[in-house]
């Protein structure tokens, strides 16, 4: 196919080369039809299960392809990366396979489970340096290390060989489903995965609509595309850590500007609901970034009806210690969890009256913080109430007003909510 694209664009022959390099390094992960989602959306929906990859993420593809293409001279210098998650595991695993030394910089705030997994994959060939509290700080330190000691920096997304490695996901999909794919939904962080897969689809399946999906709290690609230039966001919500970056890559922005049919953002709570549904209904463990491509489907429910859809489930490295936080965010998004500041009369029996008069038979108090001060007529308490059904919220408010309960609703007050809850 003649190259009609402007600037760097991953070429078919380079992606083929990357696939041959990775042949004995990675798993060819399955493309599975999901019957629950297919029935729900009246479409043929397939999941590309990169959560079943060796390191439970697609990141090994780009990391290994980049490192193996370095010269012997560069390899002897040693390599460096900055990452708090899947990219670090991909680089560590590559160092172990190739028996080369690598330094991996991670934030001090990285969960112990992630640090241990990086150690497990890298063994004696890597050194982990914990520094700083944010990825941006860690990245700066890692870059300084490379500049000072002439080491090679392995970028998580803004690199041609990284992108060509990630593109092999797309090659596998079209090999596994040798027919028309109408839509492909791809998670977007820095842009490495969508740049690679989207490029391959654009060259070999040009009628497929390529949809990028970002966290609503970190819409760096969406905002940059809207502005027509790369924009660094001042603040982001890092909950969906595998797809939360302040600034996308130059190559990635350039490629996405040519291949994307659409970009969409998804709220963190909606992603959490999707994670729980995948686990409860399908026994699939998805990380927040991995669930983005599935969480977005209801935004396209009319368009995808009777179509063939592929969602890339990009990773399954979900820390079990986050389970309660995920459930909490899901309940808040679903409208089943509500927090209030309630002013109780400072007398015996006032809480009992609240429970009897206000709560339904299946409502549950899941959070309660109160300290009695007898010198005052009223005392504030913070109460978390979990409802069995979303539509019972109006009934709850109606009872509180009927019984003249003095309250302040916290869910709609994010600043106060973050301080108190």
C-alpha positions as CSV (number, residue, x, y, z in Angstrom):
1,X,0.0,0.0,0.0
2,X,1.4,3.4,-1.0
3,X,2.0,5.6,2.0
4,X,-0.4,8.5,1.9
5,X,0.1,9.6,5.4
6,X,2.1,12.7,6.5
7,X,5.2,12.3,8.7
8,X,6.0,9.2,10.7
9,X,3.4,6.5,10.3
10,X,4.0,2.8,11.3
11,X,4.4,0.9,8.1
12,X,3.0,-2.6,7.4
13,X,6.4,-4.1,6.9
14,X,7.7,-2.8,10.2
15,X,4.7,-4.2,12.1
16,X,5.3,-7.6,10.3
17,X,8.9,-7.4,11.5
18,X,7.8,-6.7,15.1
19,X,5.4,-9.6,15.0
20,X,8.2,-12.0,14.0
21,X,10.5,-10.6,16.7
22,X,7.7,-11.2,19.3
23,X,6.7,-14.6,18.1
24,X,8.3,-16.6,20.8
25,X,8.2,-13.9,23.5
26,X,4.5,-13.1,23.9
27,X,1.2,-15.0,23.9
28,X,-1.2,-14.6,20.9
29,X,-4.0,-13.6,23.2
30,X,-7.6,-14.8,22.4
31,X,-10.3,-12.8,20.6
32,X,-13.4,-13.9,22.5
33,X,-17.0,-13.3,21.7
34,X,-18.7,-12.0,24.8
35,X,-22.3,-13.2,24.9
36,X,-23.4,-11.1,27.8
37,X,-22.3,-7.8,26.1
38,X,-23.5,-9.0,22.7
39,X,-27.0,-9.7,24.0
40,X,-27.0,-6.4,26.0
41,X,-26.2,-4.3,23.0
42,X,-27.7,-6.4,20.2
43,X,-24.3,-6.6,18.5
44,X,-21.5,-9.1,17.9
45,X,-19.0,-8.0,20.6
46,X,-15.5,-9.5,20.9
47,X,-12.9,-8.8,23.6
48,X,-9.2,-8.9,22.7
49,X,-7.9,-10.4,26.0
50,X,-4.6,-8.6,26.5
51,X,-5.3,-9.1,30.2
52,X,-4.1,-12.7,29.6
53,X,-0.7,-11.6,28.3
54,X,2.4,-12.8,30.1
55,X,2.6,-9.7,32.2
56,X,-1.2,-9.3,32.1
57,X,-0.9,-6.3,29.8
58,X,0.0,-5.5,26.1
59,X,3.0,-3.4,27.2
60,X,5.5,-6.3,26.8
61,X,5.0,-6.0,23.0
62,X,6.3,-2.5,22.6
63,X,9.0,-2.7,25.4
64,X,10.6,-5.8,24.0
65,X,10.4,-4.6,20.4
66,X,12.1,-1.4,21.3
67,X,14.9,-3.0,23.4
68,X,15.7,-5.7,20.9
69,X,16.2,-3.1,18.2
70,X,18.9,-1.3,20.2
71,X,22.5,-1.7,19.1
72,X,24.9,-3.8,21.2
73,X,26.7,-0.6,22.2
74,X,23.4,0.9,23.5
75,X,22.5,-2.3,25.4
76,X,25.9,-2.3,27.1
77,X,25.2,1.2,28.4
78,X,22.1,-0.1,30.1
79,X,18.5,1.0,29.8
80,X,16.2,3.2,32.0
81,X,12.5,3.6,32.2
82,X,10.0,5.5,34.4
83,X,6.7,3.8,35.2
84,X,4.4,2.9,38.1
85,X,2.9,-0.1,36.4
86,X,2.6,-2.2,33.2
87,X,5.4,-0.5,31.2
88,X,7.8,-1.2,34.1
89,X,6.8,-4.9,34.1
90,X,7.3,-5.1,30.3
91,X,10.8,-3.5,30.5
92,X,11.7,-5.7,33.5
93,X,10.6,-8.9,31.7
94,X,12.5,-7.8,28.6
95,X,15.7,-7.2,30.6
96,X,15.4,-10.7,32.1
97,X,14.9,-12.4,28.7
98,X,17.8,-10.5,27.1
99,X,20.1,-10.7,30.2
100,X,20.8,-6.9,30.2
101,X,20.8,-4.4,33.0
102,X,18.0,-1.9,33.5
103,X,17.0,0.7,36.0
104,X,13.3,1.3,36.7
105,X,12.2,4.4,38.4
106,X,8.9,4.3,40.3
107,X,7.1,6.7,42.6
108,X,7.4,6.2,46.3
109,X,3.6,5.9,46.3
110,X,3.6,2.8,44.1
111,X,1.7,0.0,45.8
112,X,4.0,-2.8,47.1
113,X,2.2,-5.4,44.9
114,X,3.3,-3.5,41.8
115,X,6.9,-3.2,43.0
116,X,7.0,-6.9,43.8
117,X,5.7,-7.8,40.3
118,X,8.4,-5.7,38.6
119,X,11.0,-7.5,40.8
120,X,9.6,-10.9,39.9
121,X,9.7,-10.3,36.2
122,X,13.1,-8.6,36.1
123,X,14.9,-10.7,38.7
124,X,18.6,-9.8,39.1
125,X,18.8,-7.9,35.9
126,X,16.9,-4.8,37.1
127,X,17.3,-2.2,39.8
128,X,14.2,-0.4,41.2
129,X,14.6,3.2,42.4
130,X,11.7,4.6,44.3
131,X,11.7,8.4,44.2
132,X,9.2,11.3,44.3
133,X,5.5,11.1,44.7
134,X,4.2,11.5,41.2
135,X,5.0,10.0,37.8
136,X,6.0,13.4,36.4
137,X,8.7,13.8,39.1
138,X,9.9,10.2,38.5
139,X,10.1,10.8,34.8
140,X,12.3,13.8,35.2
141,X,14.7,11.9,37.5
142,X,14.9,9.0,35.0
143,X,15.6,11.4,32.1
144,X,18.3,13.1,34.1
145,X,19.9,9.7,34.8
146,X,20.0,9.0,31.0
147,X,21.5,12.4,30.2
148,X,24.1,12.1,32.9
149,X,25.3,8.5,32.3
150,X,24.4,8.2,28.6
151,X,21.9,5.4,29.1
152,X,19.0,4.7,26.8
153,X,15.5,5.8,27.9
154,X,12.7,3.4,27.0
155,X,9.6,5.7,26.6
156,X,6.2,4.1,27.4
157,X,4.5,5.4,24.3
158,X,6.2,8.2,22.3
159,X,8.6,6.0,20.2
160,X,8.4,4.3,16.8
161,X,9.4,0.9,17.9
162,X,7.1,1.0,20.9
163,X,4.2,1.9,18.6
164,X,5.1,-0.9,16.1
165,X,5.2,-3.4,18.9
166,X,1.8,-2.4,20.1
167,X,0.5,-2.6,16.6
168,X,0.9,-6.4,16.7
169,X,-2.3,-6.5,18.8
170,X,-4.2,-5.2,15.7
171,X,-2.5,-7.7,13.4
172,X,-3.7,-10.6,15.7
173,X,-7.2,-9.3,15.8
174,X,-7.6,-9.2,12.0
175,X,-6.0,-12.7,11.8
176,X,-8.4,-14.0,14.4
177,X,-11.5,-12.4,12.9
178,X,-11.0,-12.6,9.1
179,X,-14.1,-10.5,8.2
180,X,-15.5,-7.0,8.5
181,X,-15.1,-5.3,11.9
182,X,-17.3,-2.3,12.1
183,X,-15.9,-0.6,15.2
184,X,-12.8,-1.1,17.4
185,X,-12.7,0.6,20.8
186,X,-9.2,1.2,22.2
187,X,-8.1,2.6,25.6
188,X,-6.0,5.8,25.4
189,X,-3.4,7.0,27.9
190,X,-0.2,8.4,26.2
191,X,-1.4,7.0,22.9
192,X,0.9,4.0,22.2
193,X,-1.7,1.3,21.8
194,X,-4.1,3.2,19.7
195,X,-1.3,4.6,17.5
196,X,-0.1,1.1,16.7
197,X,-3.4,-0.7,16.4
198,X,-5.1,2.2,14.7
199,X,-2.3,2.5,12.1
200,X,-2.5,-1.2,11.3
201,X,-6.3,-1.1,10.9
202,X,-6.1,2.1,8.8
203,X,-3.9,0.2,6.3
204,X,-5.5,-3.2,6.3
205,X,-9.2,-2.6,7.4
206,X,-9.8,1.1,6.4
207,X,-13.6,0.8,6.8
208,X,-13.3,0.0,10.5
209,X,-14.2,3.0,12.7
210,X,-11.4,3.5,15.3
211,X,-12.7,4.9,18.6
212,X,-10.3,6.1,21.4
213,X,-11.5,6.0,25.0
214,X,-10.0,8.1,27.8
215,X,-10.8,8.7,31.5
216,X,-13.0,11.7,32.0
217,X,-10.5,12.8,34.7
218,X,-7.5,12.8,32.3
219,X,-8.7,13.7,28.8
220,X,-5.3,14.7,27.4
221,X,-5.7,13.3,23.9
222,X,-9.3,14.6,23.6
223,X,-8.3,18.0,24.6
224,X,-5.2,18.1,22.4
225,X,-7.1,17.0,19.3
226,X,-9.8,19.6,20.0
227,X,-7.1,22.3,20.3
228,X,-5.2,21.1,17.2
229,X,-1.9,20.8,19.2
230,X,-0.5,18.9,22.2
231,X,-1.7,20.4,25.4
232,X,-0.3,19.5,28.9
233,X,-3.1,19.3,31.4
234,X,-2.5,21.1,34.7
235,X,-4.3,18.5,36.8
236,X,-5.6,15.0,36.3
237,X,-7.5,12.3,38.2
238,X,-5.0,9.5,38.5
239,X,-7.5,6.8,39.6
240,X,-7.4,5.1,36.2
241,X,-3.6,5.1,36.5
242,X,-2.8,3.1,33.4
243,X,-4.4,5.7,31.2
244,X,-3.9,8.9,33.1
245,X,-1.2,11.2,31.6
246,X,-1.0,15.0,31.6
247,X,0.6,15.0,28.1
248,X,0.3,12.6,25.2
249,X,3.3,11.8,22.9
250,X,4.2,13.8,19.8
251,X,4.2,10.7,17.5
252,X,1.0,9.5,19.1
253,X,-0.9,12.8,18.7
254,X,0.3,13.0,15.1
255,X,-0.9,9.5,14.3
256,X,-4.2,9.8,16.2
257,X,-5.0,13.0,14.3
258,X,-5.0,10.9,11.1
259,X,-6.6,7.7,12.1
260,X,-9.3,8.4,14.7
261,X,-13.0,8.3,13.9
262,X,-14.0,9.5,17.4
263,X,-12.7,10.1,20.9
264,X,-14.8,9.6,24.0
265,X,-14.3,10.0,27.7
266,X,-15.7,7.8,30.5
267,X,-16.2,8.6,34.2
268,X,-14.2,6.8,36.8
269,X,-17.3,5.6,38.5
270,X,-18.7,4.1,35.3
271,X,-15.4,2.3,34.8
272,X,-15.7,0.8,38.3
273,X,-19.1,-0.5,37.6
274,X,-17.8,-2.1,34.4
275,X,-14.9,-3.8,36.4
276,X,-17.4,-5.2,38.9
277,X,-19.7,-6.5,36.1
278,X,-16.9,-8.2,34.3
279,X,-15.8,-9.9,37.4
280,X,-19.2,-10.9,38.7
281,X,-20.7,-11.9,35.4
282,X,-17.7,-13.1,33.4
283,X,-15.0,-13.9,36.1
284,X,-12.7,-11.4,34.2
285,X,-10.3,-9.4,36.3
286,X,-9.8,-6.1,34.5
287,X,-7.7,-3.1,35.6
288,X,-9.4,0.4,35.3
289,X,-7.6,1.3,32.1
290,X,-8.4,-2.1,30.6
291,X,-12.1,-1.7,31.2
292,X,-12.4,1.7,29.4
293,X,-13.1,0.2,26.0
294,X,-16.1,-1.7,27.4
295,X,-17.4,1.0,29.7
296,X,-17.9,3.3,26.7
297,X,-20.2,0.9,24.8
298,X,-23.5,2.4,26.0
299,X,-22.5,5.8,24.5
300,X,-22.6,4.0,21.1
301,X,-25.6,1.7,21.8
302,X,-27.6,2.9,18.8
303,X,-24.6,3.0,16.4
304,X,-23.3,-0.5,17.2
305,X,-26.6,-2.4,17.0
306,X,-26.2,-5.4,14.6
307,X,-22.6,-4.5,14.0
308,X,-19.3,-6.4,14.8
309,X,-17.4,-4.8,17.6
310,X,-13.9,-5.4,19.1
311,X,-13.0,-4.0,22.5
312,X,-9.4,-4.2,23.5
313,X,-9.2,-5.3,27.2
314,X,-5.7,-3.9,27.6
315,X,-4.7,-5.2,31.0
316,X,-5.7,-7.1,34.2
317,X,-3.2,-5.9,36.8
318,X,-5.7,-4.8,39.4
319,X,-4.5,-4.5,42.9
320,X,-6.9,-6.4,45.3
321,X,-6.4,-3.7,47.9
322,X,-8.3,-1.3,45.6
323,X,-11.5,-3.5,45.5
324,X,-13.4,-1.5,48.2
325,X,-12.5,1.8,46.5
326,X,-13.7,0.5,43.2
327,X,-17.0,-0.7,44.8
328,X,-17.5,2.7,46.5
329,X,-17.0,4.6,43.3
330,X,-19.3,2.3,41.4
331,X,-22.1,2.7,44.0
332,X,-21.7,6.5,43.9
333,X,-21.9,6.5,40.1
334,X,-24.9,4.1,40.2
335,X,-26.7,6.5,42.6
336,X,-26.9,3.9,45.3
337,X,-24.5,5.4,47.8
338,X,-25.2,8.8,49.4
339,X,-23.4,10.9,52.1
340,X,-25.0,13.5,54.3
341,X,-24.1,15.8,57.1
342,X,-27.1,15.4,59.4
343,X,-27.8,17.7,62.5
344,X,-29.1,15.5,65.2
345,X,-30.9,16.8,68.3
346,X,-28.6,16.3,71.3
347,X,-30.9,13.9,73.1
348,X,-31.2,10.1,73.6
349,X,-33.1,8.3,70.9
350,X,-32.5,10.7,68.0
351,X,-30.5,8.2,66.0
352,X,-33.1,5.5,66.6
353,X,-35.8,7.9,65.3
354,X,-33.8,8.6,62.2
355,X,-33.4,4.9,61.4
356,X,-37.1,4.1,62.0
357,X,-38.5,7.2,60.2
358,X,-36.1,7.7,57.3
359,X,-34.5,4.4,56.2
360,X,-36.2,1.7,54.2
361,X,-36.1,-2.0,55.2
362,X,-33.2,-2.7,52.8
363,X,-31.3,0.6,53.3
364,X,-28.0,0.3,55.1
365,X,-25.9,2.8,57.1
366,X,-22.3,2.1,55.9
367,X,-20.6,5.1,57.4
368,X,-21.3,7.0,60.6
369,X,-19.2,9.6,62.4
370,X,-20.6,11.5,65.3
371,X,-19.3,13.1,68.6
372,X,-21.9,14.2,71.2
373,X,-21.5,17.6,72.7
374,X,-24.1,18.2,75.4
375,X,-23.5,21.9,75.5
376,X,-25.3,22.4,72.2
377,X,-28.8,21.7,71.0
378,X,-27.7,19.9,67.8
379,X,-24.7,17.9,66.8
380,X,-23.6,17.1,63.2
381,X,-23.0,13.6,62.1
382,X,-21.6,12.3,58.8
383,X,-23.7,9.5,57.5
384,X,-23.2,7.2,54.5
385,X,-26.4,5.4,53.3
386,X,-26.4,2.6,50.7
387,X,-29.7,2.0,48.9
388,X,-30.8,-1.2,47.4
389,X,-32.1,0.6,44.3
390,X,-31.2,3.9,42.7
391,X,-34.8,5.1,42.4
392,X,-35.3,5.0,46.2
393,X,-33.2,8.2,46.6
394,X,-36.1,10.5,46.0
395,X,-38.1,8.6,48.6
396,X,-35.2,9.0,51.1
397,X,-35.1,12.8,50.5
398,X,-38.8,13.0,50.8
399,X,-38.8,11.3,54.2
400,X,-36.0,13.5,55.5
401,X,-37.9,16.7,54.5
402,X,-41.2,15.4,55.9
403,X,-39.6,14.7,59.3
404,X,-37.7,18.0,59.2
405,X,-34.3,16.5,59.3
406,X,-31.6,19.2,58.9
407,X,-29.1,17.9,56.4
408,X,-26.5,18.8,53.8
409,X,-26.0,16.5,50.8
410,X,-22.3,15.8,50.2
411,X,-22.3,13.9,46.9
412,X,-22.9,17.1,45.0
413,X,-20.2,19.0,46.9
414,X,-16.9,17.5,45.7
415,X,-14.5,19.7,47.7
416,X,-16.3,19.0,51.0
417,X,-16.7,15.4,50.0
418,X,-13.0,14.9,49.5
419,X,-12.2,16.5,52.9
420,X,-14.7,14.6,55.0
421,X,-15.0,11.1,53.3
